[in-house]
Amino acid sequence: MLFKKNQIIFLSLLLILLSNQCFSENYEVYVSNEKFASTNSLEFDVFIKNNSLAAPFSLRSFQCGYQFSPAFINGGTINGAYLSGSSDFSIGFGVAWGFRFNPNYNVLSQSANIGGSNELSSLTSNVINSTAKKIGRFRITNTNNWGCANSGITIIASGSSFLKLAITKYNSVNGSDKKCADITSGSTYNTIRPDYANQGGCLALLNLNLFIQGYYSGLGKMVAPLFDLGISNDPTSCDTVEVNLWSPARLNQDYADYSTKGILHTDGTLTTIWPGLVYGGSYYVAIKHRNSIETWSAHPVSVMVGSCFNFTDSASAAFGNNMGQLELSKWAIYSGDLNQDGAVDIFDYLLLDPDIQNGVGSEYLNTDINADGAIDIFDYLLLDPNIQDGVGKYIAQ
């Protein structure tokens, strides 16, 4: 995770009405669903929730300043973007998101308004109650790769770019706004930081090389089912692979220490990005694919910035030498574990055979072992030898 889970910014507002009436609002603004989009970009959602017992209110504008540590920015320039269609509010909100970076203070400001008349905020979709609503999902991009830092991102509390919300009181009787309660603001100096910054580590990258037995087409290449079936626009997109990291000290637990998914490319390359807690550690690398045998590295791999591990050049790269030979000096993880029970056996055949008999094809199915778009005898010819050889997974224990 990039930010501490469920870290919440508590803000309290006192709204003074022009009519000498007043009401108090208590709300939370928090960040969730954080992830690296690449080595130089990160994404997160911003939510708002009404904690008061008073009547619901509406959000008319949002302004926030994120102050980044210089070490995290790593000499780069950052910018932001709102991911279209990601807000739970009406189409009138955030029509034009503004982002501005101040390099003198390492602050990225963002803002958005409802626009138009006050009545726009009375739309039901803009009403904030006890159910959190997503203000939007944002992508922050750096001209350099993210660096190392002991502090990450702070929402600043003073100046022109502090966190401000303009709120209107929602009239539940007729759905209109109480216009005398239009303007209010709040601020915070709570800090939200990427995990790797919080731990004082660096961004951890692990570059992998691996082939899937059934997908191999020769000359160091695999077919591209994601592209062929229209799931991806990238002609080098082979398939989605899950990568798990297991600490040698915690092999008795039921789950991996860290897990991520990535796109394996037709040349067998896969780059994975990990939080800083991984940085400098050594882990068994376990590969899981939807119709292949789970395959572990033969030994723990040190994960730093740009670490590499190659499963393709020798059977001994895998724990228990658990690899199938493709051609001279080319090895692959075994295909055929259609039900993902850790073995290629009769139960996988019982899944394959009906699809062959029914002529199933042109779908993204586990039974298409060679990824040619058809479930047929050629898939069986890949499955049967692995059944006869008793192929199964070997894991460190």
DOFI-456926 format. One record per residue (C-alpha): z, y, x. Coordinates in pm, whole numbers, plus 32768, in hexadecimal, padded with zeros to 4 digits. Last residue first. Example, Ala and Ser with C-alpha at 12.3 -4.5 7.8 and 13.67 -1.06 7.14 Angstrom:
82CA7F968557
830C7E3E84CE
//
This chain:
815E76018365
8003767483C9
7EF8761B82CC
7DEA751482BA
7D1075148182
7C4773EE8105
7B09732F814F
7B2171BC80FD
79E1716381B8
794370C78081
799C71FA7FB1
790A72DE80BD
77CE720D80C5
77B072267F48
77D2739E7F1E
76A4741A7FE0
75B5731E7F43
7651736C7DF1
75F374DA7E17
748F74737E66
748A73967D30
74AC74C37C4C
756F75F97BE8
747377117C15
749778737C9E
746478167E0C
75D3783D7E63
75EB76F47F24
772376837E6B
76BA77037D17
77E376577C73
78BF77867CB0
77EA784F7BC1
774779A67BD2
762F795E7ADE
74B779277AF4
74DF77B47AAF
755E769D79D0
7472757979A1
755B74C678B0
756A7387797E
75A8744A7ABE
76B8751A7A19
775973DE7991
7754733F7AF1
77FB74587BB3
7951745C7B0F
797972E37B1B
78FD72EE7C83
7A1E73D77CD9
7B1172DF7C41
7A7271C97D0B
7AD9726B7E51
7ACD739A7F34
7C3C73ED7F6C
7D1A75217F6C
7D4175447DF4
7C44765F7DDC
7B8A75CD7CB1
7A3575E47D56
7AA575727EAD
793D75287F13
78F075EF804C
798675B981A6
79C676E68285
78AA7710837B
784476C084E0
7723773085BD
771476CA872C
75E775E786F2
75A975D0857D
767875DB8440
77B0752084AF
78C5750683AE
7A20758E83FA
7B86750D83F0
7BCC74F68563
7D3674BE84F1
7D6A763684D7
7C1A76DB84FF
7B907774863F
7B7A761286CC
7A4375D585FB
799476CD86DE
78B9780586CF
78D878678562
7A4778B3851E
7A4A79EC85F6
7B7C7ACE8603
7B7C7C3F8656
7C7F7D558678
7BFD7EB78639
7D487F718633
7E537E65865B
7E877D1185BA
7EEB7BFC86AB
7E687AAF862F
7F45798085F7
7EA378338653
7D98774785D2
7D2E784084C9
7D5377BE8368
7C4C773D8273
7C66772180FA
7B4F76388093
7A2A76DC7FE1
79C4772A7E7C
7A7378777E39
7AB878D27FA3
7C0678D98057
7C2B792681C7
7D81790E8270
7DCC79D683AA
7F0D79628453
7FC97A9784B3
80337B5F85E4
80C47CBC85BA
80617DFD866A
7FF77EAE852B
80437DE983EF
81497EE08373
803E7FE783AC
7F797F868279
7E447EA8829F
7CCB7ED8829E
7BDF7DAD82A8
7A827DA5833D
79A57C7982EB
78787C0283B1
77BC7ABF836D
765C7B4B8394
762F7B3F8219
775C7C1D81E2
78B57BB88167
793D7CBB8077
7AB37CEC8080
7BF87C7D7FE5
7D597CBA8060
7E9D7BFF8096
7FDB7C33815A
81117B5E8198
806F7A3580EF
811A79897FCD
81EA78537F8D
82D7788080B2
8304777081B8
820C781082A7
82F4793782DD
832B794B8456
81BE790184A9
81647A3383D6
804A79EB82E5
7F297ADE82B0
7E437A9F8189
7CD17AF1816D
7C1F7ACE801F
7AA47AC38028
79A77B697F44
78407AFD7F77
76FE7B388038
76BE7CAC802D
75A57CF58127
74B07D6E801C
75B07E757FAF
757E7ED57E44
768B7DE07DD7
76BB7D097CA0
75447CF77C63
75357B7C7C7B
74717B817DC1
75577C8A7E58
769A7BCF7E1C
75EA7A887E6B
757E7AF87FC8
750A79CA8093
75A2798981E8
752279DA8344
7558796184A8
73FD78D084D1
741F77F2839E
745278148225
75CB77E18216
765A780B80BA
76DB76AA808E
77A076AC81D3
783B780481B2
782778BA82FE
7932798283B1
79607AAD8495
7A8F7B8B8469
7AED7CEE84C8
7C5D7D43849C
7CC27EAF847F
7E237F3E8484
7E5D80B2844F
7F7181198537
80E880EF8535
821181D48501
8291810883DB
826B822182E1
8113826F836C
80A681078338
8132810D81DB
8078824A817B
816283678127
81E484207FFA
82D98539803C
83A685F77F3C
838387707F58
835487BB7DEA
82D988D17D09
82C589287B99
81FB8A147AC3
81EE8AA87966
80ED8B577891
80798B127730
81B38B237661
81528C4B7588
80188B8E752C
80D28A897464
7FB189987465
7F1988F27333
7F38878D72B5
7FAC87F7715B
810C876C714A
812386D872A7
810688307344
80CA87F174B6
817688E075A5
8086895576AF
80A98901781E
80268998795D
808488B87A7E
80BD89317BDF
80E988747D25
80DD896D7E40
7F9789FC7EBE
7FD08B727EC3
810F8B617F8B
82478A947F5B
82B189327F0B
81BF88587FCD
816286F97F62
818B864180AA
809F8541813F
80D784678271
81F9846A835E
822C83948492
80B6839F84CE
7F9682DA8560
7E3383468514
7D45832F83F0
7BDD83168464
7B2F84628492
7A70853A8397
7B8284E182A1
7B4B848E8133
7C4B84A18019
7BE383EB7EDD
7C8D84437D97
7CDA83897C58
7D34845D7B2D
7E4384F87A5A
7EA4839B79F0
7F8A839078C7
80E782FD78C3
816B82917770
829E83607715
81C984777684
80AE85537700
7FA585CD760A
7E4D85FC76A3
7D9E84E475E6
7E208572749E
7D6186B574D8
7E5587D774CB
7DF78837762D
7CA588B075B6
7D5889A674D1
7DAA8A8275F9
7C448AF9760B
7B428A96770D
7B9E89DA784A
7C8A88B57866
7CD0891379CB
7CBA88677B1A
7D5188967C71
7D5E88007DCC
7DE5888A7F10
7DCF87D5805D
7ECE88588157
7EC3882A82CE
7F75897A82F8
7E728A2E83CE
7D6689378363
7D6E89B381F8
7C9E88C0812B
7C1E891A7FD2
7BD788397EA9
7B7388AB7D4B
7B3D87C17C28
7A3A883B7B31
7A3E878F79DF
7BAA873E7A23
7C0F872978B8
7B0C875F77A8
7AAD85F077A7
7C0585A7771D
7D20851C77ED
7D4583BA7870
7C91841F79AF
7BB883327A7E
7A66839079EB
79E184217B2E
7AAD83E27C67
7B3785377CC7
7ADF85917E2A
7BA3860F7F51
7B62869B80A9
7BF6866A81FF
7BA086F58353
7BE886238485
7CC9864285B4
7D8D85068564
7DDA856083FA
7F0984798415
7F7B851A8559
7F60867384BB
8046860A839B
7FA38647824C
8011874C814E
7F9786FE7FF1
7F84882B7F0A
7F7487F77D93
7EEB88AA7C65
7ECB881B7B07
7E6888D679CD
7E8888C17854
7F6C8793782C
7FF1876376CE
8151873C7644
820586367578
8338869974AB
8487869E755C
8536856075CA
84CE85A3772F
843784B27829
82C6850A77FB
81E7845678F8
80DC84C779EE
800A83E67ACC
7F45841D7C0E
7E6782FF7C84
7E1A82BD7DF3
7CF782987EE3
7CD8829C805C
7BC082F3814B
7B8282DD82C1
7B9E816A830E
7B18811A81B5
7B8681238048
7CEF80F780B4
7DCB80B77F88
7EC581567E9D
7EFF80DE7D3B
801581DC7CF4
807B83477D24
817D83FA7C51
81B785237B6F
82EC85087A96
835285E57974
847186A578DF
842487B577E5
851788B8775D
84E689867624
84FE8AF675D7
84F78BE874B3
84F38D5C7500
839B8D777454
82F98DA675A7
83698C4875FA
842A8BF77733
83CE8AA277C8
84CE89FE78A9
842C88F27980
84B987CB7A39
83F487047B3D
844085AF7BC2
8349852B7CC3
834383B47CB3
831982B27DC4
829B81897CFA
822680CB7E29
823D817C7F77
80E582007FCD
7FBA815F8078
800080008000
//
